Amino acid sequence: MPLVEVTLTQGRQPEQLRELMHRVHEAVRVSLDASPQNIRVIVREVPRELWSAGDQTLAERDQEGR
């Protein structure tokens, strides 16, 4: 039973996330010949204040205009 987890920062439209789930599902189905009902796709959204890179949150980077 394939399980794919995708972690993104918050801010995308529900339609974009649904399209992502569909495309990931199809990629797994085709590449692994997996049964569609057995494929799991989880999308996790993280607030930009809780995601850091280089000891700076993405929200801090946004404020600096990076």
N, C-alpha and C positions, 0 to 999 in steps of 0.2 A: 504494500500500500504506500505509494509515493506521497510524501509530505514536503511541500515547498513553503518556506517562510521568507517573506520579503519585509524588510524594515525600511521605512521611509520617514522623512520629516513630515509633519502635518502641513496641510495647505492645498492639497489637490482636490479637485472636484470628484464627487462620488462616481460620476460617469467615467472619469479617467481611471479610478481605482478598479471599477468593474471591468473595464477594457483590459487592464493589466492582468487581473485574475483570469479572464477568458484566454488571453494569449499565453500565459504561463501554463494554464491547464492544457491547452492545445499542444504546446511544445512538449510537455511531459507525455501526453497521450501518443503523439506521433513518434517521438524519439525513443520511448521505452515500450511502445505498443501496450500501454497500460489500459486497463479497463476504466472507462470514464467515471464510473461510480466509485472507484477506489482512490481517485486522485483527490488530495486535499491541498488547498492553497490558503495560506493565512497571510494577511497583510496587517502589519503593525505600524501604527503611526505614532511618532514620538514628537512631543513639542520641541521646538527649536531651542528653547531654554534648557532642555535636558539632554542635548546632544552637543558634545564638544569635540574639537579637533585642534591640536596645537595649543591646548590649555585655554581655549576660548570657545564659548558657546556659539552656536550658529546665530542665535539672536543677537549676541554682541557683535558678531561680524556684520550682520544686517545693519545694525545701527551705525557702524563705521563706513558703510557703503561698499563693502567688499563683494 
